[in-house]
Amino acid sequence: MSTPYPFTAIVGMDDLRLGLLLNAVSPAVGGVLVRGEKGTAKSTAVRALSALLPEVAVVAGCRFSCDPGSPDPACPDGPHEVAEIGAAQSASDKGGGGRRAGVSRAARMVELPVGASEDRLVGALDIERALAEGVKAFEPGLLADAHRGILYVDEVNLLHDHLVDLLLDAAAMGASYVEREGVSVRHAARFLLVGTMNPEEGELRPQLLDRFGLTVEVAASRETDQRVEVVRRRLAYDDDPAAFAAKWAGEEAALRARIVTARALLPEVRLGDGALRQIAATCAAFEVDGMRADIVMARTATALAAWAGRSDVLAEDVRQAALLALPHRRRRNPFDAPGLDEDKLDDTLEQNSGAEDEDPDPDPDGPGGGGQPPQGDGDGDGSSDSPDQPGDAEPEAGEGQQAPAGSGGEQAAARSGEPFRTKMLSVPGLGEGAAGRRSRARTEHGRTTGARRPQGALTKLHLAATVQAAAPHQRARGRSGRGLVVRRDDLRQATREGREGNLVLFVVDASGSMAARQRMSAVKGAVLSLLLDAYQRRDKVGLVTFRGKDAELVLPPTSSVDAAAVRLETLPTGGRTPLSAGLLKAHDVLRVEKMRDPSRRPLVVVVTDGRATGGPEPLALAARAARLHAVEGVASVVVDCESGPVRLGLAGDLARELGGTAVSLDELRADSIAGLVKDVQGINNRRAA
């Protein structure tokens, strides 16, 4: 096993270290989500934490890490009658349940790969043996391995939806259930969930975001001395990991002892009514949803007091708990920036302060300690990320700028148009892309549509088809009684249909004909609405714009709709309308993306009034470029931005050349009556054709 980087050797990152240590003191805090740019030691810190956790007592031989003091009565390896810890296991115990010895081992850190299968996460139940031999054979998965330890998900925002759902269920119930065709296995799964992510690659679903107790934002230091120290320590570690770890062994031991001491003190910490009122008032003031934030703040404040060696929760603990537990819970949509208004937080705490919260002599080794002197400035309060800080200048009215969360929200509609719920746009046919919520696709989850012979391991049994396959052979197999003799060749795999995520490529006209302020504001509002829809449907998005003499790939295809929204805010407008250049650029982008991810089907959304200027025969050139998409069968939608009493209908002509459909800005709304009538007309026209 490779020597992990010492936790105490991490330079700076005070919030990151504190969030991880608080979860080590009190796993009930609920885990931590680490958000930050690449190369900021997120994974290094998480892996280093596992070496600091105290050992856990487990039942010897139990694959599910049952606690000898209170073994799980429903453990698949049980029932357990446990001997004293350290006693030898008797020979009669080797067959399964019975009297087992209790032993101690290091706490595990289990890593969940982004591309893991469902069976790898929850465990594999051998359905073939269960049906053919009547044997319940279960191989535990990563949730069982992580019980009473750490479950670490690197790039958690890229995790597939069905794995996210399984994680949510296990985190909520403290148990994992595997149920297939009437065969059920349950085991305990209580773990510390730690996730790391780069926000540039896309955001988390709100349901999973809320499950993380704390969140911390990390970024590389801009201090020269601190960066030098980071490089110096890393090079020393890479040259000789064992020697480097030995150098920090004393600090590691001291920090490990402090965790043990804080854990022992935790039950004695008193959370007074004054602190509870501050917690409740803070959550109400910041309008967080539900009551989980209040509970997490209470547990975090208690852990902070224990970490500082105190038996009472102070106002400073409540403040620090708010900074760690609330920013990610204030996010209402993917365009909101995380963070808290600290002035508002201080005012709320002061208004709800009580005499019992006063501390004339605060602990100098306060809750920010990490077992070593802080590196750099280490304020770590996230104030630089606060969305309530005013910008240097207001954007010009009507230019479609998105309002930062909490700063002049009443002006957002005037600047970019109010986002709305859009019509369902989808790619026709049946795909096989990544799980999502847009277009029909063959998936592992969804409604059953048929059956086939299994190709590899059987995962989803089609019971009726299996019985039909086995029934004609019962006499030849010498069936006796009422039983049905099922053999491996009879088994049938269920085929299922669900939804996939697509690549939604926006091709936006930013020319002079679109630059009228009122029109561009409406256009940006519509594209923001489509981006929000893409976020909810788990799509990748890209943004191509065209103006002047050429087209530009403003945002390469990505899972981050936030990045697309930022690019849209600063979109320049004016000049001629090189429509053909925009369509050709989109064609090139799709060609490259098809080589990278051939299973993800594209949907091109062209936002334009259909005009084309510049060069000879601009409309004819645009029509030829559009036919390139049509020939390759690319699904497309033209959002017609033409307005005014006199309309040329050029966007409709473009849609026909693309082989797609055209919708106006009004028809794009999900509740649009005009859009419903047009959909019905389109269906009738296709039937007639």
Helices and strands as residue ranges (DSSP letters): G 7-9, H 14-25, G 27-29, E 32-36, H 42-50, E 56-59, E 80-85, G 91-93, E 98-105, E 109-111, H 118-122, E 123-125, H 127-132, E 138-140, H 142-146, E 150-154, G 156-158, H 161-173, E 175-180, E 183-188, E 192-197, G 199-201, H 206-211, E 214-218, H 224-239, H 241-247, H 249-265, G 266-268, H 273-285, H 292-307, H 315-325, G 327-329, H 342-351, G 355-357, G 383-385, G 409-411, H 412-416, E 435-443, E 447-452, H 463-470, G 471-473, G 488-490, E 493-500, E 503-509, G 512-514, H 517-536, E 540-547, E 550-558, H 561-569, H 579-596, E 602-608, H 618-631, E 635-640, H 650-658, E 661-664, H 673-688
